[in-house]
Amino acid sequence: MKTKQVTAMALLTALALVLSRLERMIPLELVIPLPGVKLGLANTVTLFALYRLNLPAAMMILAARCLIGALFSGNMTALAFSLTGGGFAMLVMWAARKCRHLSVWGVSVLGAAGHNVGQILIAAMLMHSPYVMGYLPYLLLIGTVCGCATAAVAAGVLRSVRAV
């Protein structure tokens, strides 16, 4: 791995951590009264890394963000949810990106759905209850909206970076 790529990965990880911390300051539960719903601001960085770097680099950025974020928050249970949701999202986005008919918008929305599915699966396993699956349709609906917002930001950044 070249120094330039390692530096880019470190900067993107730092940016993802900042966005993740900022996101926790937004009282989204006042608008959407469902526990655990987030905008996915840090996923913009993940999506950008997938498009501009490669899958292994994007996975490392995701893993570092999840681990460091869990250490900062002191919530190691959240690490299981972050890694599982993020891992599912990354694999779905990687596969979706190979489809020539999908833009960054489709890739982002599918990634949001993958994230929701991954988190519901880990919740069902940790809680030993299949009833958690009833929460999935609500998450998928909200995830679609948030995936579009993430796509809008990522598409703008990708266009800007291309122009430089």
N, C-alpha and C positions, 0 to 999 in steps of 0.2 A: 504494500500500500504506500502510495506516495505522500509526501509531507503535505502537499496541497489538499489531498482528499481527507487526511486526518484532521487538518485544520478546519476544513469545511464541516466535517462531522462534529467536531467539538463546538463550533459556533452554532450549528443547527441544534445540537443537544441543549446548549445553553438557552437558545431562543425558545425551544419547546418547553423547557422548565419555567421560563419567565411567563410564557403564555398560560401554562398550566396553573401557576400560582395566581395569575390575574383572574383566571376563570373562576377560581374558588371564591373570589371577592364579589362576584356577581350573584345577587340573590335570585337566581333563576326559579327557585321553588315558590317564590311569590307569584310568578306568572304561570308556571307549570307545576302544579302540586303533586309531583311524583318523585319519590326518593331516588337519588342517584342520577338524575338527568343533568347532563352537562352539554355545553355548546360544542365542545370538541375543538377548541382553538388550537391546541397543540397538534391535533391531527393535520392541520394545514402544513406544518413542518414535515410530518411523516409523508404526506402526499407529495410535497415538493421534493423531498429526498428520493422517493421512489422514481420520480420522473427525471431528476437531474443527476442522481448518483447511480445506485444500483440496489438490488434487493438486499444483499448482505449489509451494505452500508446503512440502508434505511432500517433494517432490523436491529442493527447495533445502536442506532440513534434512539429507536423506540425502547429497546431494553434499558439503555442507560437512563433515559428520561423516566421510565417507570420505576427503576430501582432508586435513583437519586430522589425522585419525587416522594416515594414511600419513606425514605430515610428522613427527608425534610419534614414530612407531616407526622412521622412517628406512627403511621398506620400501616403495619406490614400486611394486614388482611387485604387492604386495598391493592397491594402488590399483585396478589393472585388475580384479582379482577382486572387490573390494568394490563398485566402481561397476557392473560387469556383473551380479553377483548381486543387488545392491540394486535396480538399475534394472528387472531382470526381475521381481523380487518386487513392486516398487511397481506396475508395470503390471498384473500379475496381480491384485493386491489391489484396485486401482482398478476393474478390470473385474468382479471377484467381488463387490465391494461394491454394484454396481448390481443384482445378483441379489437380489430380495427374500426368497428362501428361505434365504439364507445369513446366519448370525450372524457376529459377530466371530471366533468359533471357526473357522468354515469359511474365512473370508477369511484368517485368520492361517495356517492349515495350507496353503492354496493358495499363499500368499505364500512360505512356507518352501520349498515345492516349486519355485516359480519361481526362488527364490534359488539352489537347488541346480542346477537346469537351466542357469541363466545362468553359474554358476561352472564347471560341467563343460564348457560350450561354449567358454568363454574358455580353459580349460586345454587342451582338444583343439586349439584354434587355436594357442596359444603353444607347445605341445609337438609340434605337427605329427603327432599320433597319435590315431586314433579309439579306441584301446584304453582311453583314460581313461573312456570311456562305461561301462565295466564297473563303475566305482565308483559310478555313479548310483543303482542300486537300494538300496545301503547308505545313501547320503546321504538318499534319499527316506524311508526307514524312520526314521532318526534325526531327520530334519527334521520328520516328522509329530509325533513326541513333543515336540520342541522348539517346534514351532508351537503345540501345545496349551498348553505352559507359557507361551509368550508371550501367547497368547489369554487365559489365566486372569488374568494380570497386567493386560493391557490392558482386559479387561472390568471388572475391579475398579476400575481408575483411571477408566474412562469413567463407571461408575456413581457413583463418588465425586464426580467433577467435576460431573455432572448435579445432584447433591444440593446443591451449594454455590450 
